Amino acid sequence: MPLFHPDNRNRSDQHRKIYAYCEIAYTIVDVSAAVLFVVGSVLFFQEATTYAGTWLFLIGSILFGLRPTIKLYREYTYLRMGDYEDITRK
């Protein structure tokens, strides 16, 4: 089972379930980060709200950093399910 291969999600019902949960988490993080960046941008229009806007930018950036972590978690979970010998095959 090579890492990040698109067919990995269909190897079993458990793989499909893990993929679905990770896609939901990925989408929630993606939308949340985008909303924080938009709201943070609006807050930059007034000097009184710039501090809050900066915090929203920081939190949004952290969420964007969480995105690849979700994918790594998914692949790690697949590996824990077995098929270690196939990890380097293409």
N, C-alpha and C positions, 0 to 999 in steps of 0.2 A: 504494500500500500504506500505509494509515494506521497509525500507531504503535499498538501494544497491541490491535489488532483480533483477535478470537478466530479468525478464518478464516486468519490469516497462517500458522499452524502447518501448514496443509494445502496450501500453494501448490506444494510439490514434495517429493520424497523427502528432499532436503537440509534443507528447512524442518522436516520431521517429525523428522529425526535431531537437529537442533539443539534443537528443542523437548523431545525426550525426554531429552537430556543435561542440559539446564537444569532440567527437572523433577526429575530424579534428584538433581542438586546442591542444588536448593532444598529437597527433602525431607530430605536428609542434614543440611543446615544447620539446618533447622527442628527435627528430632528431637534433634540434638546440643545446640542451645540450650535446648530444653525439659528435657533430662536434666541439663544443667549447672545450670539454675535449681532443679530439684527437689533435686539433691544439695546445692547451695549452701544451700537452705532448711533441709535437715536439719542441715547443719553449723552453722547458727546456733543450734541448741538447746544447744550446749555452748560455753562461753566459750573453751575451748582450741582450738576448730576454727573460730572466727569469721573469722580471717584467711584461711584457705583458702576458706571460704565466700564471702568478699568477692571473691576472685580468680575463683571460678567464676561469680559474678554478672557480673563485668566481662567475662569471656570470652563468656558467654551473650549479653550485651548487644551485643557486637561482632558475634556471629553473627547476631543479629536484624537488625542494620544491614546485614549482607551480603545478606540476602534481596532487597531491592529492587535491589541491585547486579547480582544474577544476572539479574533481569528486564530491566534496562537493557542488560546485555551481550547477551542474546538478541535484543532489538529492534535493537541496533546491528549485530549480525551479520546479521540479516535485511536491514537497509539496505545493508550492504556487498555483498549479493548482487544488488542492482539495484533498479529501480523507484523512483528518487528523486523523480520528478515527481509521484507519487501520495501523497507523505507527508502532505500537508495535507487530503486528501479525507476526507470522512466517509461 
